[in-house]
Every structure is written in C-alpha cells, then in structure tokens.
Amino acid sequence: MTSKAFAAALVLCGLSAAACGNTAGGATAGSARNEEPASRTATQATPAVLATGSSPTAGKSLAAKPLAKPLSGKVVVVDPGHNGLNYKHPSKINKQVNVLTQWKACDTTGTATNSGYSEAAFTWDVSQRLVKILRDRGATVKLTRHDNSGVGPCITERAAIGNKAKADAAISVHADGASASGHGFHVIMPKKINGPVDPVVDASRKLGLAVRASIKSVAGMPYSTYVGSKALSFRDDLGGLNLSTVPKIFVECGNMRNAGDAAKFQDPAFRQKMALSLADGMQNYLK
Ligand code: ZN
C-alpha cells in the first residue's frame, strides 16, 4: 500500500468509527446510566482518533473534519409496544387483522406491574431513550407511535411503517406479563412462513443475537427463566414479524409480573441502560 493509500485507509477508518471496532458497548456501559448520550459519544470518539492517528498526516486530516457518526446513513424503526389508551378503546383494538398465519386483534392493552406501571408506559419511555441515543449516533429513526396517550396503531400498520421506511433494522419494545415466578428477558425473532418475512429471517436472527448479547452485558439483565432457549424465541404468530420485509425483532425486556423485574423497570436508570443496550445491539448488527 502506498503511503497515500495508507493515509486514505486511515481516513476511511476514522470516518466510520464502527468499522474500526469502536463499538458503543462494554467499555463505558457501566458508567453510562443517566449520562447525556451526546457527551458519551464524544468521549468514545477520542480513542478512534488516537488509534488511527499514528500517521501525522492522517491525524491532521482527521482533526480537520468531525468524525462521521457510527449510524450515519442507517434507517432504524423503533416500535414501542401497545399504547397508553388502548384499554379505553376495546372495539378499535379488538378488530381482527390478518397476520398471514392467523387472524388476531389489531393491538392489545399490554400488561402492567402489580403496582400499576403499564407496559405501554414502559415501552414508550425506553423507546424515547433509545431514539435519542440512535439519533445522537447519526441514525434516521422512525417511531410507530408518537405519544403514549393514543390508540394503536394496529400490528399490521406497525410492520408497514418499517417496510415503508425500508429500515435497516426494526425493533419492537415490549415487556412480558407471565407467571410471577419467571424473570429475565428474551428476544423474539421471525420464522419462515412462506410469506413476506422469509427473506429477512436470517438477518433478523443476526439482529436478535446482537441485541441479546448487549442486553446481557450492558443492561445486566439475565436470560429468561421461563421462555425460549437462552433468551431466544422464534415465532410465527406475531403480525409485527410475519408482515415485516425488513430485519425485525421483538424484545421482551423482562416480566412485569415478577417483583424483581418490576423493580428494575420502575427505575429510570435501568430504563436508560436497557435503551443503551438496545442501541448498542442494533449498532453492532448494523456495522
Ligand atoms: Zn407487549
């Protein structure tokens, strides 16, 4: 490689921090709670500059312009499960929709902790935090709903939003309402159904594996004790997955009916860590 080409390679590397292995995970995760994501991004950018700045020429060209953000050019769809007023509009959310393998309700109310913290409020809060982190990292982010005081949209529409956006990755945020003794998170990925999701089943699995790893390491959440295998579950009954033509997963962040998980969910610092872990997992998949 000529020195010119070498310098060019260094610049390319610097422009895409993620491609240089400077992922957002692990290193800063422990201290990340409640930190303003923009300042964290700036802190993380420093080692990339230092590491790639071994040539004085490259160092200068890197210093001359700001580093591209790791998710620049990526489109991500965030789907906060349910909606805050679904429970007030049963006729709307119980309307049956075709999810290809069956007909089912357009949406559901979701679950809640025993003290009444609703899944819709939890998914909305985590999603808001996730969106901020992803946007700070340069992603174009679309949400499937814009507040927690409405109804729906239907699961078919939630899938359509990701498809229309031609998302590089989509994530549906949920928390489970299982028997109180079970705890921990799991990731749900699509199965082949001889339908539109088939071409993205493999990619969705990769996305799921990346997000599983980051939830465990960054959020510190253990694998589910009551569903799936090592926190992985594959399903063909979810409209949000069956109808997706982009890589998509559902994350069940834990069990709202379990006292330990519920205490975590009600802690804003935990919700920030969960959001950070989802962002890191998506970024690791996308890089
Ligand atoms: Zn849910």
Boltz pocket constraint, residues with backbone or C-beta under 6 A from the ligand:
constraints:
  - pocket:
      binder: B
      contacts: [[A, 81], [A, 82], [A, 110], [A, 111], [A, 119], [A, 173], [A, 174], [A, 175], [A, 176]]
      max_distance: 6.0
